[in-house]
Amino acid sequence: AALPADVAVMAAAVADWRVASEADEKIKKGPAGAPALHLVENPDILATVGRHPTLRPRLVVGFAAETENLIANATAKLERKGADLIVLNDVSDTGIGFDSNENAVTLVTGEDEREVPRAAKSGIADRILARVVEIRGTDQTT
C-alpha cells in the first residue's frame, strides 16, 4: 500500500513463521506434555516489494541476520528477494547487535561488499544511508 516509492528500506523480518491457527481458549498443561504447534510461513514483504512487477522502488534495501557463510548467504538473499543492497549482520558475535548499543555490518550489493566497522548503531545507520545516497547518485535512470 505504501508503493510507489523511490527507496524502500525494509526492516528485518519480525518473524518468518506464525502458528497456523490460534487457540480460542488458554491451552492448559496436561499429561501429554507440550502441544504440537503447526507453523505457516509469514508473507515475505521484502521479496514482494523487491519483485513487484510495476511499483518496485528504484532502490530496495533489506537486512540479513546470518551466522555462517555470511557473504554467500547475503548475496543469495540479495538475488532471491530482488534487493539492491543487503545489510549483513553477523549475529554470532554476541558483543554487538542484539542487546548492545553497537553493531558492525557489511553492506552487500551485486558489485561489492563494504565492511562497516563496529560503531554506535546511530553511526551504522548513517553509513547505511550514505551508501543508499551513493547508489542513488549513480542511478542514471532518475
QUINORMO-V169557 format. One line per field, one symbol per residue. ss: DSSP state (@ for helix, = for strand, . for the rest). A space follows every 50 residues. Layout:
BEGIN
ss = ???
END
This chain:
BEGIN
ss = ......===.......===...................===...@@@@@@ ........========...@@@@@@@@@@@@...======.......... .=======....========@@@@@@@@@@@@@@@@@@....
END
